[in-house]
Amino acid sequence: MVKRTSMTVSTPQGLSGQLDYVGYYAFNYAPSALSASAVSLGMPVRMEPYEDNELMSIFQMNLPEGHMLEMLQRRLGKTTTLDPMFLLAMAGSEAGIGRVFVKSPEFPPGTAMGVELSQLLADQGTGDLFQEMTDAYLMRSGVSGMQPKLLVPEQSGAVFGKALQPTRELIVKTEGAHFPGLAINEYLCMSIAKEAGIPVPEFFLSADNKRFVMRRFDRTQAGASIGFEDIAVLAGLNASWKYSLSYEQVAQILNAYCSVEHRRAALAQLFDQVALSVLVGNGDAHLKNFGVTYENPAQHIVKMSPAYDIACTTCYLPSDVLALTLNHQKGLLAARVDLEDFGKNNCKVIDPLGRIARLVEAMHVVMQTESDRIDQVPGLRQCFEPSLARFDKLVAGRPPSPPCLLDS
């Protein structure tokens, strides 16, 4: 049974309110809370409490899962019950995803030392830098996902007094035992997205090809937090439902939440990301791998977040399927022929085949320039080449749309 726990919730715009567990979860906005201090686009400031038998989706977003949750259970499981309120208090006090922070007496804000990007990207030889970072940063890494990943403060290299000043933050990933070459895999798939003109955060691959490093897009250049909510949060769904819904419903949710001036770009980007997932064999493009960003919920300026967490899963799971349904089915081969209708009817793009042709062209470029790295991931070339050949036939004779072009 979860013990009664309370914590204060705030945003960069000020105090939001208090979250309690009293046999159920209750969030009360403070009487002084302004509309700009809303914790979520779907939870505007109001006098009545928000109550639920499960932790609200916006707070679930910061709970660790997968490999990182297993590591926490090994470290703390004998002495502590890792209930949702404990995990939120631990992970949401310092480096939480988005702009919502929690304060609890058990976990005062920390002062974690940063790591220089050059150190993360250097060849570590026989050393295990990721294990060292896990020891240092595990308790602040409330980031979702199944693979090993950490939230690490970045040192700028600039000296202030006697210490290096941490500035922006990084997401650092490595491969697990069951997914050899995953860091290279994600680097290659993200490189295809970048080459095709899909917005992506700045990302890097270490010299020994063991660590994929990405700058957080929910932080400004100066390190200030901005709002981020994934589609599961916007849909009000428990994180365990991340494989529910359809890509058509994701389009509807983006259309509902993105501000008018950003809707066309969001829907076009969604189409590109879904098409890219089909092209590279990414069966993990679920609800938590799409989202929106904003600085102030009261300003109603909301746009789709950059693309992230793109990798070929079929090289590890040859019979893998799409994470969400497309035209009522999940088969990757079937999805290839459904993409054009999805683009026209749900994403409102005029030339979906032209956009696919741009993705195909980008994949050809990356496969040529990164051929050596492709061969370091078991089975990756055997997944990429047949898919690329099928898509070549699909877009034969179709000129690629220019990168970042929005259909008029």
C-alpha positions as CSV (number, residue, x, y, z in Angstrom):
1,M,0.0,0.0,0.0
2,V,1.3,3.4,-0.9
3,K,1.8,5.6,2.1
4,R,0.2,9.1,2.3
5,T,2.7,11.4,0.6
6,S,2.5,15.1,-0.2
7,M,4.7,17.3,-2.4
8,T,4.7,20.8,-3.7
9,V,4.4,21.3,-7.5
10,S,5.8,24.3,-9.3
11,T,6.7,25.6,-12.8
12,P,9.0,28.4,-14.0
13,Q,6.0,30.6,-13.8
14,G,5.5,30.1,-10.1
15,L,3.8,27.9,-7.6
16,S,1.2,25.5,-9.0
17,G,-0.2,23.6,-6.1
18,Q,0.1,20.4,-4.1
19,L,-0.1,16.7,-5.0
20,D,-1.3,14.2,-2.4
21,Y,-1.9,10.5,-2.1
22,V,-4.7,9.7,0.3
23,G,-5.9,6.4,-1.0
24,Y,-6.2,8.1,-4.3
25,Y,-4.3,10.9,-6.1
26,A,-5.4,14.5,-5.6
27,F,-3.9,17.6,-7.1
28,N,-5.0,21.0,-5.8
29,Y,-4.0,24.3,-7.4
30,A,-2.9,26.9,-4.9
31,P,-5.2,29.8,-4.4
32,S,-2.5,32.1,-5.7
33,A,-1.8,30.0,-8.8
34,L,-2.0,31.8,-12.2
35,S,-3.1,30.3,-15.5
36,A,0.6,30.4,-16.6
37,S,1.4,28.0,-13.7
38,A,-0.9,25.2,-15.1
39,V,0.9,21.9,-14.9
40,S,-0.5,20.6,-18.1
41,L,-2.5,21.8,-21.2
42,G,-5.2,19.3,-20.1
43,M,-5.2,20.4,-16.5
44,P,-6.0,24.2,-16.5
45,V,-6.0,26.1,-13.2
46,R,-9.3,25.7,-11.3
47,M,-10.6,25.7,-7.8
48,E,-11.8,22.1,-7.8
49,P,-9.1,19.4,-7.2
50,Y,-8.1,16.9,-9.9
51,E,-8.6,13.4,-8.5
52,D,-7.8,10.0,-9.9
53,N,-7.1,6.4,-8.8
54,E,-3.9,6.6,-10.8
55,L,-1.2,9.2,-10.8
56,M,-2.1,11.9,-13.3
57,S,-0.5,11.5,-16.8
58,I,1.6,14.6,-16.6
59,F,3.3,13.3,-13.5
60,Q,3.6,9.8,-14.8
61,M,5.6,11.2,-17.7
62,N,8.6,11.7,-15.2
63,L,8.5,8.1,-13.8
64,P,11.5,5.9,-14.7
65,E,10.7,2.7,-16.4
66,G,12.5,-0.2,-18.1
67,H,16.2,-0.7,-17.5
68,M,16.4,2.4,-15.2
69,L,13.6,1.2,-13.0
70,E,15.3,-2.2,-12.7
71,M,18.5,-0.4,-11.6
72,L,16.6,1.5,-9.0
73,Q,14.9,-1.6,-7.7
74,R,18.3,-3.2,-7.3
75,R,19.7,-0.2,-5.5
76,L,16.7,0.7,-3.3
77,G,14.3,-2.2,-3.4
78,K,15.4,-3.9,-0.2
79,T,14.8,-0.8,1.9
80,T,12.2,1.3,0.1
81,T,8.9,0.7,-1.7
82,L,9.3,2.2,-5.1
83,D,5.7,3.5,-5.4
84,P,4.8,6.2,-7.9
85,M,4.9,9.1,-5.4
86,F,8.4,8.0,-4.2
87,L,9.7,7.8,-7.8
88,L,8.1,11.1,-8.7
89,A,9.6,12.8,-5.7
90,M,13.0,11.3,-6.6
91,A,13.0,12.1,-10.3
92,G,10.9,15.2,-10.6
93,S,12.7,17.4,-8.1
94,E,15.7,18.4,-10.3
95,A,15.8,17.2,-13.8
96,G,12.2,16.3,-14.6
97,I,11.1,16.2,-18.3
98,G,9.3,19.4,-19.2
99,R,8.6,22.3,-16.9
100,V,6.9,20.7,-13.9
101,F,9.0,20.2,-10.8
102,V,8.1,18.7,-7.5
103,K,9.5,19.4,-4.0
104,S,9.5,16.8,-1.3
105,P,11.4,16.7,2.1
106,E,12.8,13.3,1.1
107,F,14.6,14.6,-2.0
108,P,15.9,18.2,-1.7
109,P,17.2,19.7,-4.9
110,G,20.6,18.4,-5.7
111,T,23.8,19.9,-7.1
112,A,25.0,17.2,-9.5
113,M,28.3,17.9,-11.1
114,G,28.2,18.2,-14.9
115,V,30.0,16.2,-17.5
116,E,31.7,17.7,-20.5
117,L,30.3,16.6,-23.9
118,S,33.9,15.8,-25.1
119,Q,34.3,13.3,-22.3
120,L,31.0,11.6,-23.2
121,L,32.1,11.3,-26.8
122,A,35.6,10.1,-26.2
123,D,36.7,6.5,-26.7
124,Q,36.6,5.0,-23.2
125,G,38.7,1.9,-24.1
126,T,37.9,-0.8,-21.6
127,G,36.4,1.6,-19.1
128,D,32.6,1.6,-18.5
129,L,31.7,5.3,-18.4
130,F,28.0,4.6,-18.5
131,Q,28.2,2.5,-15.3
132,E,30.1,5.3,-13.6
133,M,27.4,7.8,-14.7
134,T,24.7,5.4,-13.6
135,D,26.2,5.5,-10.1
136,A,26.2,9.3,-10.1
137,Y,23.0,10.2,-11.9
138,L,20.5,7.3,-11.5
139,M,18.6,9.0,-8.8
140,R,17.8,12.1,-11.0
141,S,17.0,10.2,-14.2
142,G,13.2,10.0,-14.4
143,V,13.2,9.4,-18.1
144,S,10.9,6.9,-19.7
145,G,11.9,4.2,-22.2
146,M,13.1,0.6,-22.0
147,Q,16.8,1.1,-22.9
148,P,19.5,2.3,-20.5
149,K,19.5,6.1,-20.5
150,L,20.4,8.9,-18.1
151,L,19.8,12.6,-17.7
152,V,23.2,14.2,-17.3
153,P,24.0,17.9,-16.7
154,E,26.5,19.2,-19.3
155,Q,29.5,21.2,-18.3
156,S,30.2,24.1,-20.7
157,G,33.9,24.2,-20.1
158,A,33.7,27.8,-18.9
159,V,35.2,28.4,-15.5
160,F,33.3,30.5,-12.9
161,G,35.4,31.0,-9.8
162,K,36.8,27.5,-9.0
163,A,34.2,25.3,-10.6
164,L,32.9,24.6,-14.1
165,Q,29.4,25.9,-14.5
166,P,26.8,23.3,-15.6
167,T,24.5,24.6,-18.3
168,R,22.4,22.5,-20.6
169,E,21.4,18.9,-20.1
170,L,22.0,15.8,-22.1
171,I,20.3,12.4,-22.6
172,V,22.9,9.7,-22.7
173,K,21.9,6.2,-23.9
174,T,23.8,3.0,-24.3
175,E,23.0,-0.4,-25.6
176,G,21.6,-3.3,-23.5
177,A,22.7,-6.9,-23.7
178,H,19.6,-7.8,-25.9
179,F,20.1,-4.9,-28.3
180,P,23.7,-4.9,-29.7
181,G,24.6,-1.8,-31.6
182,L,21.6,0.2,-30.4
183,A,23.5,3.5,-30.0
184,I,24.7,3.2,-33.7
185,N,21.2,2.2,-34.8
186,E,19.6,5.2,-33.2
187,Y,22.3,7.5,-34.5
188,L,21.8,6.3,-38.1
189,C,18.0,6.6,-38.0
190,M,18.2,10.0,-36.5
191,S,20.7,11.0,-39.1
192,I,18.2,9.9,-41.8
193,A,15.6,12.1,-40.1
194,K,18.0,15.1,-40.0
195,E,19.1,14.6,-43.6
196,A,15.4,14.6,-44.7
197,G,14.8,17.9,-42.9
198,I,12.7,16.6,-40.0
199,P,13.3,18.7,-36.9
200,V,15.6,16.9,-34.5
201,P,17.6,17.9,-31.4
202,E,21.4,18.1,-31.6
203,F,22.8,14.5,-31.3
204,F,26.1,12.7,-31.2
205,L,27.7,9.3,-31.3
206,S,30.7,8.5,-29.1
207,A,34.0,7.6,-30.8
208,D,33.7,4.0,-29.6
209,N,30.1,3.8,-30.9
210,K,28.8,2.8,-27.5
211,R,26.9,6.0,-26.4
212,F,24.2,8.0,-28.2
213,V,24.1,11.5,-26.7
214,M,21.3,14.0,-27.4
215,R,20.8,17.5,-26.1
216,R,17.5,17.9,-24.3
217,F,15.0,19.9,-26.3
218,D,12.9,20.8,-23.2
219,R,15.7,23.1,-22.1
220,T,16.7,26.4,-23.6
221,Q,20.3,27.3,-24.5
222,A,20.7,28.8,-21.0
223,G,19.3,25.7,-19.3
224,A,15.8,27.0,-18.5
225,S,13.0,24.4,-18.7
226,I,10.1,24.6,-21.2
227,G,6.9,22.6,-21.4
228,F,6.8,19.2,-23.0
229,E,3.9,16.8,-23.0
230,D,3.8,13.5,-24.9
231,I,0.7,12.2,-26.7
232,A,-0.2,9.9,-23.9
233,V,-0.4,12.8,-21.5
234,L,-2.4,14.9,-24.0
235,A,-4.8,11.9,-24.4
236,G,-5.1,11.5,-20.6
237,L,-3.8,8.0,-20.7
238,N,-1.8,5.9,-18.3
239,A,1.8,5.4,-19.6
240,S,1.1,1.7,-19.8
241,W,-1.4,2.5,-22.6
242,K,1.3,3.9,-24.9
243,Y,0.7,1.2,-27.5
244,S,-3.0,2.0,-27.7
245,L,-4.8,4.4,-30.2
246,S,-3.8,4.9,-33.8
247,Y,-1.6,7.3,-35.8
248,E,-4.9,8.8,-37.1
249,Q,-5.8,9.6,-33.5
250,V,-2.3,11.1,-32.9
251,A,-3.0,13.4,-35.8
252,Q,-6.3,14.4,-34.2
253,I,-4.7,15.1,-30.9
254,L,-1.9,17.3,-32.5
255,N,-4.6,19.1,-34.5
256,A,-6.5,19.8,-31.3
257,Y,-3.6,21.0,-29.1
258,C,-1.1,22.7,-31.5
259,S,-1.8,26.4,-32.0
260,V,-3.3,27.4,-35.4
261,E,0.0,28.8,-36.8
262,H,1.8,25.5,-36.0
263,R,-0.8,22.9,-37.0
264,R,0.2,22.4,-40.6
265,A,3.8,22.0,-39.7
266,A,2.9,19.5,-36.9
267,L,0.8,17.3,-39.1
268,A,3.4,17.3,-41.9
269,Q,6.1,16.4,-39.4
270,L,3.9,13.6,-38.0
271,F,3.4,12.2,-41.5
272,D,7.2,12.3,-42.1
273,Q,7.9,10.5,-38.8
274,V,5.4,7.8,-39.3
275,A,6.6,7.3,-42.9
276,L,10.2,7.2,-41.6
277,S,9.2,4.6,-39.0
278,V,7.8,2.3,-41.7
279,L,10.8,2.9,-43.9
280,V,13.5,2.0,-41.3
281,G,11.4,-0.6,-39.5
282,N,10.8,1.3,-36.3
283,G,8.2,-0.7,-34.3
284,D,8.4,1.5,-31.2
285,A,6.9,4.8,-32.4
286,H,4.3,4.8,-29.6
287,L,2.3,7.6,-27.9
288,K,5.2,8.6,-25.7
289,N,7.5,9.1,-28.7
290,F,5.5,12.1,-30.1
291,G,4.8,15.3,-28.2
292,V,4.4,19.0,-28.1
293,T,6.4,21.9,-26.6
294,Y,5.5,25.3,-25.2
295,E,6.9,27.9,-22.9
296,N,3.8,29.2,-21.2
297,P,0.4,27.4,-21.3
298,A,-1.4,30.8,-21.0
299,Q,0.1,32.0,-24.2
300,H,-1.4,29.2,-26.3
301,I,1.7,28.8,-28.5
302,V,2.1,25.1,-28.9
303,K,4.1,23.2,-31.6
304,M,5.2,19.7,-32.2
305,S,8.4,18.7,-30.5
306,P,11.5,17.6,-32.5
307,A,11.7,13.9,-33.4
308,Y,13.4,11.6,-31.0
309,D,13.7,7.9,-30.1
310,I,13.9,6.6,-33.7
311,A,15.6,3.2,-34.2
312,C,15.2,0.1,-36.3
313,T,13.6,-2.6,-34.1
314,T,13.1,-5.2,-36.8
315,C,16.8,-6.0,-36.8
316,Y,16.3,-7.3,-33.2
317,L,12.7,-8.5,-33.7
318,P,12.3,-9.6,-37.3
319,S,8.5,-10.0,-36.9
320,D,8.0,-6.6,-35.2
321,V,5.0,-4.4,-36.2
322,L,4.1,-0.8,-35.9
323,A,3.6,0.5,-32.3
324,L,0.2,2.0,-33.2
325,T,-2.4,1.1,-35.9
326,L,-2.5,2.7,-39.3
327,N,-5.7,2.1,-41.2
328,H,-6.7,-0.4,-38.5
329,Q,-3.6,-2.6,-38.8
330,K,0.0,-2.7,-37.6
331,G,1.8,-4.6,-40.3
332,L,4.8,-2.8,-41.7
333,L,4.3,-4.0,-45.2
334,A,0.7,-3.1,-45.2
335,A,1.5,0.4,-43.8
336,R,3.7,1.2,-46.8
337,V,0.6,1.3,-49.1
338,D,-1.5,3.1,-46.5
339,L,0.8,6.0,-46.1
340,E,-0.5,8.0,-49.0
341,D,-4.0,8.0,-47.7
342,F,-2.8,8.8,-44.2
343,G,-0.9,11.8,-45.5
344,K,-3.8,13.2,-47.6
345,N,-6.7,12.4,-45.3
346,N,-5.3,12.8,-41.8
347,C,-2.2,15.0,-42.1
348,K,-3.5,17.2,-44.9
349,V,-0.4,17.1,-47.0
350,I,-0.9,17.5,-50.7
351,D,2.1,15.5,-52.0
352,P,2.7,12.6,-49.5
353,L,4.6,10.6,-52.1
354,G,7.0,13.5,-52.7
355,R,7.6,13.7,-48.9
356,I,8.3,9.9,-48.9
357,A,10.6,10.4,-51.8
358,R,12.6,12.9,-49.7
359,L,12.9,10.3,-46.9
360,V,14.0,7.7,-49.4
361,E,16.6,10.0,-50.8
362,A,17.9,10.8,-47.3
363,M,18.2,7.1,-46.5
364,H,20.2,6.5,-49.6
365,V,22.6,9.3,-48.5
366,V,23.0,8.0,-45.0
367,M,23.5,4.4,-46.2
368,Q,26.3,5.5,-48.4
369,T,28.1,7.8,-46.0
370,E,27.6,5.5,-42.9
371,S,28.1,2.1,-44.6
372,D,30.8,1.0,-42.1
373,R,28.6,1.8,-39.1
374,I,25.6,0.0,-40.6
375,D,27.6,-3.2,-40.8
376,Q,28.4,-2.9,-37.1
377,V,24.8,-3.5,-36.1
378,P,23.8,-7.1,-36.5
379,G,21.0,-7.5,-39.1
380,L,20.6,-3.8,-39.8
381,R,21.7,-3.8,-43.4
382,Q,19.4,-6.8,-44.0
383,C,16.5,-4.8,-42.7
384,F,17.4,-1.5,-44.5
385,E,18.1,-2.7,-48.0
386,P,14.8,-4.6,-48.7
387,S,12.7,-1.8,-47.2
388,L,14.6,0.8,-49.2
389,A,14.1,-1.2,-52.4
390,R,10.3,-1.5,-51.8
391,F,10.1,2.3,-51.2
392,D,12.2,3.0,-54.3
393,K,9.5,1.3,-56.3
394,L,6.7,3.1,-54.4
395,V,8.1,6.6,-55.3
396,A,9.7,5.8,-58.7
397,G,9.6,8.9,-60.8
398,R,8.3,11.1,-58.0
399,P,10.6,14.1,-57.3
400,P,11.4,14.6,-53.6
401,S,9.7,17.5,-51.9
402,P,12.3,20.1,-50.7
403,P,13.2,19.7,-47.0
404,C,10.9,21.6,-44.6
405,L,8.5,22.5,-47.3
406,L,4.9,22.8,-46.1
407,D,2.3,22.0,-48.7
408,S,0.3,25.1,-49.6
